[in-house]
Amino acid sequence: MMDILLKQVRLNDNQSLKDIAISDGKIQKIADEINNPANQIIQGNGHVLIPGLVESHIHLDKALISNRVHNQSGTLKEAIQVTAEAKPTFTEDDIYQRAKRALEMEIEHGVTNMRTHAEFSPETGFVGFKTILRLKEEFKDMIDMQVVAFPQDGIFKLPGMTEMMDEAMKMGADVVGGIPYVDPDPKQHIDFLFDLAKKYDKDIDFHQDFFDDADNISIEYLARKTIEEGYQGRVTVGHETALAALPLEKLNPIIDLLHEAQINVISLPETDLHLGGRTDTYNVRRCVTPIRRLRKGGVNVALSTNNIRNPFTPFGNGDIMQVGFLAVPAAHLGGLADLPSVLDMLTVDPAKILKLDHYGIKEGNIANLVLLDTKRKADAVIDIPERLYVIKDGRVTVKTEKKVSTYRKNKEKINV
């Protein structure tokens, strides 16, 4: 007796429809037809089935504050400033309720794995960080979360932050976080985080070179440090918008260096488009990292949300598919060869960053799956389809009741 039997789902546009048998949290069998009995049978009717979506860079602790914290200029500087001013007013319950709602929004839209940054500082203590760790435990049956120890306001310019970073790792952080450009010496910041990561044998995730221009970037130092420390494949950078300001003769050697260091890049187009180019008076730049060139150079690139309705990104509903849709025109990914890569950047590519074992639609893998309300995999992102079913560890966690509309001959609309 199978737990779930998915009937006639589409895995690829050039293949026949498949049945998928799920038991004990894993995909047991994939075949053209499976007739085993099951506790639950889901009729796919040719709809596209994809692996669980992966949110690789988000800030749950700062979500949903745009109704009370405002960024009038739309700049990164003001976003950091007004958020820093507001953080001391955040209570434990406030952070919990907002982060919980943002988490639920993500789960409803098919995210089964997440990496979230969580902040702390001498002024605010570990209240927000502990709250995110609490939510990780409470929602473990719905979503697998990695928590990044994130020093938003710097390390060396705040007394006691080096000790707090160490304490955060002892408290259960999964990843060491960094943001070199907010400290006086980015290289010192980077060196400290490598030492900390090696001490606890953890990967590192940087907010890196979030600039419109490339005058003060530290990515070359970071990449060489990664190779020097033997940390290839264990370092991720988010934003990295400054690369878009480099001419090819300077950009290409950096891409080669990133490839050699096996550094992952996460593009965050909702935030980067909103905050970028604010001082440009004409021909305003997109300020999105050069996704196509990075991928062509062999760099693993993912797309992610970053923020939901706060001074950094005053919009969003937790649907990472909308991030993918936005990336298509923003990063010129609409070409025949490029469009299929967008779904990968929401699934298999961020799965590599999070080092998810047994991920993907394959016999023996963990049954983290999403059934989409579209019948062409090529349209999976551009349709922004409803998530009909979300399956986490072989159990249905989300089911969407599809509303059907029809018309009489006189064109009167009727809801059924």
C-alpha positions in Angstrom: 0.0 0.0 0.0 1.5 3.3 -1.1 1.0 6.5 0.9 0.4 8.6 -2.2 0.0 7.8 -5.9 0.3 10.6 -8.4 -1.4 9.7 -11.6 -0.4 11.1 -15.0 1.8 14.0 -14.2 4.2 15.8 -16.6 7.8 15.8 -15.7 9.2 17.0 -19.0 7.5 18.3 -22.1 9.2 15.8 -24.4 8.2 12.7 -22.4 5.1 10.7 -21.7 3.0 11.4 -18.6 4.1 9.5 -15.5 2.7 7.9 -12.4 4.6 8.4 -9.2 4.3 6.2 -6.1 5.3 7.7 -2.8 5.8 5.8 0.5 7.8 6.4 3.7 8.5 9.9 2.6 10.3 8.9 -0.5 9.6 8.4 -4.2 9.4 4.7 -4.6 8.6 4.3 -8.3 8.2 6.4 -11.5 6.6 4.6 -14.4 4.1 5.2 -17.3 1.5 3.4 -15.3 1.4 2.2 -11.6 -1.6 0.3 -10.3 -0.6 -0.3 -6.8 -3.2 0.6 -4.1 -2.6 3.8 -2.3 -4.0 5.7 0.7 -4.4 8.8 -1.4 -4.6 9.0 -5.2 -4.0 12.4 -6.8 -5.1 12.8 -10.4 -2.4 14.8 -12.2 -4.4 15.1 -15.5 -1.2 16.1 -17.3 -0.2 18.9 -14.9 3.4 19.7 -14.4 5.2 18.2 -11.4 8.4 19.9 -10.1 10.7 19.4 -7.1 9.9 21.5 -4.0 10.9 25.2 -4.5 14.0 26.3 -2.7 14.1 29.8 -1.1 17.9 30.3 -0.7 18.0 33.9 0.7 15.3 35.6 2.8 15.0 37.7 5.9 12.0 36.4 7.9 12.8 38.6 10.9 12.4 41.8 9.0 9.3 40.8 6.9 6.0 42.6 6.8 7.0 46.0 8.4 6.3 48.3 5.5 3.1 49.5 7.1 5.2 51.2 9.9 8.7 51.6 8.5 9.2 53.6 5.3 12.0 54.2 2.9 11.1 57.5 1.2 14.2 57.7 -1.0 14.2 54.1 -2.1 17.9 53.8 -1.5 19.8 51.0 0.3 21.3 53.5 2.7 17.9 54.7 3.9 16.5 51.1 4.0 19.4 50.1 6.4 19.0 53.3 8.4 15.2 53.2 9.0 15.2 49.5 9.7 18.0 49.9 12.2 16.0 52.6 14.0 13.0 50.4 14.1 14.6 47.2 15.3 14.8 48.1 19.0 11.0 48.4 19.0 10.6 44.8 17.7 9.3 42.5 20.5 9.6 38.8 20.5 5.9 38.3 19.7 6.0 40.9 17.0 8.9 39.1 15.2 7.3 35.8 15.8 4.0 36.7 14.3 5.5 38.5 11.2 8.0 35.8 10.5 5.4 33.1 11.0 3.1 34.8 8.5 5.9 35.2 5.9 6.9 31.6 6.4 3.3 30.5 5.8 3.2 32.5 2.7 6.2 30.7 1.4 4.9 27.3 2.3 1.6 28.0 0.6 3.5 28.8 -2.6 5.4 25.5 -2.7 8.7 26.3 -0.8 9.9 23.1 0.9 13.4 24.3 1.8 14.7 27.6 2.9 17.8 29.5 4.0 16.9 32.5 6.2 19.2 35.2 7.6 18.6 36.1 11.2 20.0 39.1 12.9 21.4 40.0 16.4 23.4 42.9 17.8 24.6 44.3 21.1 21.6 46.7 21.1 18.9 44.1 20.3 20.4 41.0 21.7 19.4 37.6 20.4 15.6 38.0 20.5 15.1 37.8 16.8 17.7 35.1 16.2 16.1 32.9 18.9 12.7 33.5 17.4 13.8 32.2 14.0 15.4 29.2 15.6 12.1 28.5 17.3 10.1 28.7 14.1 12.6 26.4 12.4 11.7 23.8 15.0 7.9 24.5 15.0 7.6 24.2 11.2 10.0 21.3 10.6 7.2 19.1 9.3 6.2 21.8 6.7 9.6 23.2 5.6 13.3 22.5 6.2 15.1 25.7 7.3 18.7 26.7 7.5 19.4 29.7 9.7 22.3 32.1 8.9 23.9 34.0 11.7 23.8 37.5 10.1 25.6 40.6 11.4 23.5 43.2 9.4 25.1 46.2 11.1 28.7 44.9 10.9 31.1 43.1 13.2 34.1 45.2 14.0 32.3 48.5 14.3 30.1 47.2 17.1 31.6 46.2 20.5 31.0 42.6 21.4 29.9 41.4 18.0 32.8 39.0 17.5 31.7 37.2 20.6 28.0 37.3 19.6 28.9 35.7 16.2 30.6 32.9 18.1 27.7 32.5 20.5 25.2 32.4 17.6 27.0 29.4 16.2 26.9 27.7 19.6 23.2 28.4 19.7 22.5 26.4 16.5 23.1 28.6 13.5 23.5 26.4 10.4 25.5 28.9 8.3 28.0 31.8 9.0 26.7 35.0 7.5 28.6 38.1 6.5 28.2 41.6 5.0 31.8 43.0 4.3 30.8 46.3 2.9 29.3 47.7 6.2 32.5 47.3 8.1 35.5 49.7 7.8 37.8 46.9 6.5 36.0 44.4 4.3 39.0 42.1 4.3 39.1 41.9 8.1 35.4 41.1 8.1 36.0 38.3 5.5 39.0 36.8 7.3 37.1 36.7 10.6 34.2 34.8 9.1 36.5 32.2 7.5 38.1 31.6 10.9 34.7 31.2 12.5 33.3 29.0 9.7 36.3 26.7 10.0 36.0 26.5 13.8 32.4 25.2 13.5 32.8 23.5 10.0 30.0 25.6 8.5 29.4 27.1 5.1 29.5 30.9 4.6 26.9 33.1 3.0 27.8 36.8 2.3 25.8 39.8 1.3 28.4 40.9 -1.2 29.1 44.1 -3.2 25.6 45.5 -3.1 26.5 48.6 -5.0 25.5 50.3 -8.3 29.2 50.8 -9.1 32.2 48.6 -8.9 34.7 51.0 -7.2 35.0 49.2 -3.8 34.3 45.6 -4.5 35.9 42.8 -2.4 34.7 39.8 -4.4 38.2 39.1 -5.9 39.7 39.0 -2.4 36.8 36.7 -1.2 37.3 34.3 -4.1 41.0 34.0 -3.6 40.5 33.6 0.2 38.0 30.8 -0.6 40.6 29.0 -2.7 43.4 29.6 -0.1 41.3 28.2 2.7 40.1 25.2 0.7 36.5 26.3 0.9 35.6 25.7 -2.7 31.9 25.0 -3.0 31.1 26.3 0.5 30.8 30.0 -0.1 27.7 31.8 -1.4 27.3 35.5 -2.2 24.0 37.3 -2.4 23.2 40.5 -4.5 26.7 41.0 -6.1 25.1 43.8 -8.1 28.4 45.6 -8.6 29.5 43.1 -11.2 26.9 44.6 -13.6 28.9 47.8 -13.7 32.1 46.2 -14.9 33.2 46.1 -18.6 33.8 42.6 -20.0 37.6 42.8 -19.8 37.3 43.2 -16.0 34.2 41.1 -15.5 35.4 37.9 -17.3 38.5 37.3 -15.1 36.3 37.7 -12.0 33.8 35.2 -13.4 36.7 32.8 -14.0 37.8 33.3 -10.4 34.3 32.6 -9.1 34.2 29.4 -11.1 37.5 28.3 -9.8 36.4 29.0 -6.2 33.1 27.3 -6.9 31.3 30.3 -5.3 27.5 30.4 -5.6 25.7 33.6 -6.6 22.2 34.4 -5.5 20.4 37.1 -7.5 17.6 39.0 -5.7 15.9 41.0 -8.5 12.9 42.3 -6.5 15.2 44.1 -4.1 18.0 44.9 -6.4 15.7 46.5 -9.1 13.9 48.5 -6.4 16.9 49.9 -4.6 19.4 50.1 -7.5 20.1 53.0 -9.8 18.5 55.6 -7.5 21.2 58.2 -8.2 21.0 57.7 -12.0 19.3 60.7 -13.6 18.9 59.1 -17.0 19.3 55.7 -18.6 18.7 54.2 -15.1 20.6 50.9 -14.6 19.0 47.6 -13.7 21.6 46.8 -11.1 21.0 43.1 -11.3 24.1 40.8 -11.2 24.9 39.5 -14.8 23.1 36.2 -14.5 23.5 35.0 -18.0 27.3 35.7 -18.1 27.8 34.1 -14.7 26.0 30.9 -15.8 27.8 30.8 -19.1 31.1 31.0 -17.1 30.1 27.9 -15.1 29.0 29.7 -11.9 26.0 28.3 -10.1 23.3 31.0 -9.9 20.0 31.0 -8.0 17.1 33.4 -7.7 15.6 34.3 -4.4 13.2 36.7 -2.6 15.4 38.5 0.0 12.6 40.5 1.7 8.8 40.7 1.8 7.2 44.1 2.3 9.8 46.1 4.2 12.0 49.1 3.4 14.3 47.0 1.3 11.4 45.5 -0.8 8.0 47.1 -0.1 6.1 44.4 -2.0 5.8 40.6 -2.4 3.6 37.8 -1.3 6.0 35.0 -0.7 5.6 33.5 -4.2 9.2 32.8 -5.4 7.7 32.0 -8.9 7.1 35.7 -9.2 10.8 36.3 -8.6 11.5 34.0 -11.5 9.0 35.7 -13.7 10.5 39.1 -12.9 14.0 37.8 -13.7 13.0 36.9 -17.2 12.9 40.5 -18.5 15.2 42.0 -15.9 18.1 39.7 -16.8 17.2 39.0 -20.4 16.3 35.4 -19.8 13.5 35.1 -22.3 15.5 33.5 -25.0 14.8 29.9 -26.1 18.0 28.7 -24.5 17.7 30.8 -21.3 14.1 30.5 -20.3 14.3 26.8 -19.1 17.2 27.9 -16.8 14.8 30.1 -14.7 13.0 27.2 -13.1 16.3 25.5 -12.4 17.4 28.7 -10.5 14.4 28.2 -8.2 14.9 24.5 -7.7 18.0 22.4 -8.5 20.5 25.3 -8.5 19.6 26.6 -5.0 19.4 23.0 -3.8 23.1 22.8 -4.6 23.7 25.8 -2.4 21.8 24.3 0.5 23.5 21.0 -0.2 20.2 19.1 -0.2 20.7 15.4 -0.3 18.3 13.2 -2.3 16.6 16.3 -3.9 14.7 16.1 -7.2 12.2 13.8 -8.9 14.0 10.5 -8.9 13.3 7.1 -7.4 14.7 6.9 -3.9 14.8 10.7 -3.4 12.8 12.5 -0.7 9.3 13.3 -1.9 9.3 17.1 -1.8 7.1 17.9 -4.8 4.8 20.6 -6.2 2.0 20.0 -8.7 1.4 23.1 -10.8 -1.7 24.3 -12.6 0.0 24.3 -16.0 0.5 21.5 -18.5 3.8 22.7 -20.1 7.0 22.7 -18.2 8.2 25.4 -20.4 5.5 27.6 -19.1 6.0 26.7 -15.4 7.5 30.1 -14.5 5.8 32.5 -17.0 2.3 31.2 -16.1 3.0 31.8 -12.4 0.6 28.9 -11.9 -1.4 27.9 -8.8 0.3 25.3 -6.6 -2.4 22.6 -6.7 -0.6 20.3 -4.3 2.5 20.7 -2.2 4.0 17.5 -0.8 6.7 17.6 1.9 8.5 14.4 3.0 5.8 12.4 1.3 2.8 14.1 3.0 0.4 16.6 1.4 0.9 19.9 3.2 -1.0 22.3 0.8 -4.0 21.7 -1.4 -5.5 24.4 -3.5 -9.2 24.1 -4.4 -9.4 25.3 -8.0 -12.3 27.7 -8.8 -13.8 27.2 -12.2 -15.6 30.0 -14.1 -17.9 29.4 -17.1 -20.1 31.6 -19.2 -23.7 31.4 -20.5 -24.4 32.2 -24.1 -25.3 35.7 -23.1 -21.8 36.1 -21.6 -23.1 36.3 -18.1 -20.3 35.1 -15.8 -21.2 32.4 -13.3 -18.9 31.1 -10.5 -19.2 27.4 -10.0 
